[in-house]
Amino acid sequence: MKVNAVNLTEAEYALPGNRTCPGCALSLAYRHILKALEGQVIVTVPPSCLTVLHGMYPITSVAVPCVNTPFASTGASATGLVAGLKATGRKGLTVLAIAGDGGTHDIGIQSLSGAAERQDDFIYICYDNEGYMNTGNQRSGSTPLGAITGTTPILGKQQSPKDIAAIMEAHCLPYVAAANASYPLDLYEKVRKAKDIKGTRFIHVFVPCPAGWQFPYSETVRIGQLAAETGLVVLYEVENGVFRLTAASESIARKGNLRPVRDYLTQQGRFRNMTEEQINRLQEWVDVRWKRYLQRATGLQNWTPPE
């Protein structure tokens, strides 16, 4: 049965009263991730905004067990939890490693890659707010071209972001997906699907950050929607090598064209210093990437893992 707002489970595992900023998309995403796993989960997290959301023992607003691990070792921590559950005969629990873009694209990529190469049996979710937001909004490997950050304060970042989902797909994983906190039911369904698959599963989740990106707290969901409507964020899944667009991205592919990237950029203070050359460069990057996704969606570039 396809999930909707009416039949979504009523149980809550991320409770009110957490310490995230107003309008934080991470709390919206995390709420639906835990609902999809029905609370039958052990979470491991590195230093991040999610550590702030959980709070410090014994005071926490999250009703699932959590292991705090060093920044670089989220993948290794998840591997250890899987091994521990197996050694003690515990069944029915999902191990969930969840880290930000800094702890995934950059600092944590080594342990994640090692676990993925071994096909260790856990879900890894990267919640991507496109910078090191917990420590002052420094640029990360996920920060987009032109964005002002604590370490790119004047001209903005000069490079395009790293495609972490493509990197993880290259590990021949059974399930890779890209989601967006502004489309929580799509995220919920992807986590539910990942729950029933064995091996390393990877989900990249786009989470707008009003404090770091400089937009009104009330506009979080709309900013996420604009990211999808302009093609800066594409929603899809790759299951056993078969690519499929989902949610808003699938609808755009069927019904019409992308909105101009400028519509997204003008809503955020972090892009206020972008030049016309940078805007055109970013638009070209989006157009090329969107064309590639459309080709995959029509079956021209599907990949089948080796036997």
C-alpha positions, 0 to 999 in steps of 0.5 A: 500500500502506498503511504500517504499523510492519512495512513502514515504510522502514528508512532513518534520516535523523534519527539518535540523539544529537540535542540535544532534551529527553527525551521531545521529540515533535518528534524523533519527528515529524521522524524520520517526516517525513524517512522519508516524503521518503526523504532526497531533501530540502533543509530550511530552518528558522528559529531554533527547537527544530529548530535545536537538534535539527540542531546546528551544522555540522559536527556534526549528527545529521541526514543531509539538507542544511539551510539556517538562515534568519532567524525571519521568512523561512522561506517566502521561504527555501523560495521561493529554494531552489525557484528555485535548484533550477529554475535549476540543473536539479536534479530529484527533490528536495523543498524542505521548510520547517519551523518552530515555531508562533512562526515560523509563526503569528506571526513568519513568517506574512507570508513564508509567506502570500506564498509560498502566494499565489504557489503556490511549489512546496514543503512547509511543516510547522509543528510546534506545541508551543504556545509559544516553547519554545526561548527560555523558553516564552513564549506564542504565537498557538498557545498554548491558553486558560488555559495558563501560560507565561513571559509568562502566568505567573499567570492563563494565556493569556486567548485561544483559539489561532489556527487556522493551518490554516484560514488556510492553507486560505483561500489555496486550497492544493492540500493542507492537513493536520493531524497529531499526533506521537503518530500517526506513521504518519498523519503519514508518509502525509500527507507522502508524499501532499504530496510528489507534489502541486505547489504550496504544501502545508501540514501542521500537526503537534501536538508535545507538549512535556514541559518546557514543558507540565509533564508526565512525559517518559514521557507524551509519546505519551499526551498527544498521544493525549489531545489527539485523544481530547478533540478539542483536536487534530483529524486531517484533510486537505483535498485540492483542497478535499475534507475528510476526517477521518483516524486517531483523529479519523475513528475517534471520529467513527464510533464515539463521543463525545469525552472531556471536555477536563478529562481532558487538562488535569489531566495538565499543570502548565501548566493548574493555575490554570485556573478552572471558567469557563475550562474550560467556555469551552474545552470549548464551543470544542472542541464547536463546532469538532468539530461544524463538522468533523463537518459538513465530513466529511459533505460539508455544507461542502466547498469547491471552489477556483475555476477 
